[in-house]
C-alpha cells in the first residue's frame, strides 16, 4: 500500500510561507516558488516540496 502524500492548496502554502496568495502567485510566475502541479484544475503543492523549499532558504542564508 502506498503512503498518502500530503498536498497543500495555494492558500495553504501561502499561509505556511507567510505570504499572501498574490505573493505566492507572483513567486510561481517568477519561478521562485516551491514545486507545484495542477491536479484536478487546482494548483497543488506537496508538503515535502514546501518543507524542502523552507530548508533550502535557511541553508542559503547560513552560507
N, C-alpha and C positions, 0 to 999 in steps of 0.2 A: 504494500500500500504506500502511495506517495504521501509525503508530508504536505500539509497545507502551506501555501505561500501567502503571507500577509500582504495585501495590496492597500494602498492609500489613494484616495481621490486627490485631485489638485488642491482642493481646500484643506484637506487633512495634512497634506505635505507642506503647504504654505504655513499652516499653524505650527507644524513641527520645526520648520526652519525660521519661524518668527518673521515671516514675510506676509505681505498681502497677496491675495490671489493675482492681482495685476502685476506685482513684482515677480512672482513666480512665472507667470506667462511670459514676461519680458526675458527672464533668465532662459526659458525654453527657446524663445526666439533667438537669443544671443548664443545659445549652445553652452551655457554655463550652469544649467540645472542638472539635477540627478537624472540618470537614465529613466525614460518613461516609454509607454506604449499606449496606443489606442486599443482598448478592449471593449467590445460592445459599443463603440462610438464614444467612449469616455476615456479621457487621459488618466492613466493609472501609473502608479509608482510602486515598485517592490520595496518593502521595508528594508531589505538588505542593501539595496542601492542607495536609499536615503541615509542609512547608517554609515555606509562607506563614504558617501559624499561629505558627511559631517566629520568623520575621522580624517579624511584627506585634508580638509580645511585646517584642522588642528595640526596635522603633521607638517603642512606647508608653512604654517605660522611659526612653528618652532624652528624650522630650518633657516 
